[in-house]
């Protein structure tokens, strides 16, 4: 087992327990602005009941018509997860009464989902390539979202907002392959990254376009699977990890106290950091699933699937491997591919012909550090990939030194000016003029005769001290290679 | 103007185009006839102004030299079709007062063809019934009576208002819907023609759903030709209905022909049921003779799964209905029973007050057959049997072009006479198999029974082949010479 090096265990009074986790992630298909079965728009934060068609409100005689773009996005997502795409699938009705569900049923896919088995590779430690683990995907099906009830608008009545009603969701069901909060977090982050690469879902958990139902059970090491609970609608990676941690501890306490875990639905309270029971299996609805007779089976032809496949971008794992093949460290490759926007920036940088390793180091340290400091995302970076390439090339061809590059970058951030023009206007070109460098070397050696003696006495580590002082004397503009060479000539 | 109301749609159309009478005269004649026939309880809403407005447009179109296919023809519209701004209630208390902001595709097509609307026609609640007795507006009374009796008879159902209106000359034609015989059985009871086309021919958009995989709209009129004219206007692909057939609408009227030379008529042996009155089987035999006379060759065929059709239908249709009717919950439109504490209580009170007994029965049957533990035994098995019934027909149509059977196992019965729901369900025993198979089927009047009540003959065609159904219907119509109309008592 890949994670056997440090398995996550809950320690109870009777010993250690293993946690088994599966996630059902609901991801809104945000790639299209219209709903799954109606032409209505799906703008987030719109005034209540302004994004509702006659179909969404389930007026008498209204019929659903599948939105082909939603299907296309779900298929592309499935392909990105290496999953089986079912050329024939079907929509089913999940029947229950609630005021946010106008039809009295949700159109979903129980029996014949659009997407079958797939998998996601996660790295538990970005610095450790051997920390990888494969999380199985059981299926992805496409379904409608419900509306929402507002209980704070009137003292005795609840209001209904149907804006979200009929919005297209992908339900991505994992296998119970995760064994720790960290694995659940890594899986969710990776899944989110893939969806964002594909473009099917914006992954915005705060706005609810992605949320997870967290299935947790515990067992004695190597024992039978325990009874699971399902904590619904958890809307951040951090909360998912907290739910796993809390729920595992709670279950161990219940079991060790002689109790039993009941299969139930729970809700997470982020303020108190606890989960509480919503309903038990006994209260569970009988959803009376059956094929939706308003919709024909969904049949996908090869041309459609080929187009979906061809439209897929390079995905995080492939990109990471490509970066590594360019000599970029696994850590940097991992960091640069974790978010689609970063990868997009870095690819543009690479396209301009910079040296990959240096560009990766610069992006992961200088650029990230600066963006962090000024509170901007990479999409709003004041320094564009083309400008960054200009800077890196000046370092690469020896025009400026690495330390000068930092100064130039600061000026670029502040002024938006190009690197070459900054270097030129401020006279920052690096010099390889041996006359000037020799003069500086002589001056430094003379002024530090005692250190020279120590060096010659065997304290070779002082070499860096001399380099630093020469560079300082040259105001940072000396070519470090030449400085090294001249110093060695004089000292050794 | 009473002679205008006795004309067929084809006659009205031709007379109007030829300038014999105006569309306004037609509309006025019908408006007057409708207003004078309240005893029949056929209309739930009368819309004389809509009929007149369409007539005036038709008259202008004629003067401009470009009348449309149905210009000048006012029609009755079954209350299941959404009509913009006009009460659309599916015969149910739960939808009373509901005025849609939209118009069904079928009635839009009719309006686009120039037709006007006389009003909305009474029907069994949510199209669930075979006698029109389940309507919240009370039963439609058939214009027909048994000889020497003034017992009120049912016009059949669920399109009972449509059948009664066409038969009583208070509409030249009407829309119906057929889920398991709801066009054909009332057409037979009322001595008129009615065709259910291939599933998907007419868009279901804007028609209140009963059982989505079975519901089909179709016309009801006095002649086969009139049915062809109306169906041509009603049918057509609609992107708003996923189950709509993406096929061009054939020119059924232009291709009408009662010459059946070279055609084979299938006579299914399983439809010969002993409990059916002898005069119905006798009419069936007569029908075979008429089709032979038209040049067709009768062949005996077998539809072995026929006996399972009715039970299969009474699993699938209620299952779909139980889900389709969930939207009537008192939250957004229609009836709401307030004064209760919780949302669940509101649902219960609203649906208890809003639905009638038959609708509740079917919702309960449907809920039961879909519930955990029963789904496979009932719903899955019913779906399998449905596939076998389709197969039966596919095989039969390798040996014949059209199938002839009786439409219903009895003539019209008295209001209140059939109280056992299962006995009521038997009305559709001959109609339901074609519904399950999605095939076009039509009822054409064949004659009268011993009590002077109409009996229908039933023609079933292969999918997409409405033409052979209409043509065989025409052959029967020409030979049956069924011209008798109910004597006016209302």
Interface residues (C-beta under 8 A of the other chain):
Chain A: X54 X57 X58 X59 X60 X61 X62 X63 X64 X65 X66 X93 X95 X97 X98 X99 X102 X103 X104 X105 X158 X160 X286 X288 X289 X290 X292 X293 X294 X295 X296
Chain B: X81 X82 X88 X90 X95 X98 X100 X101 X102 X104 X204 X205 X206 X207 X208 X209 X211 X212 X213 X239 X240 X241 X242 X243 X319 X320 X322 X323 X325 X326 X327 X329 X331 X332 X333 X343 X344 X347 X367 X370 X371 X372 X375 X379
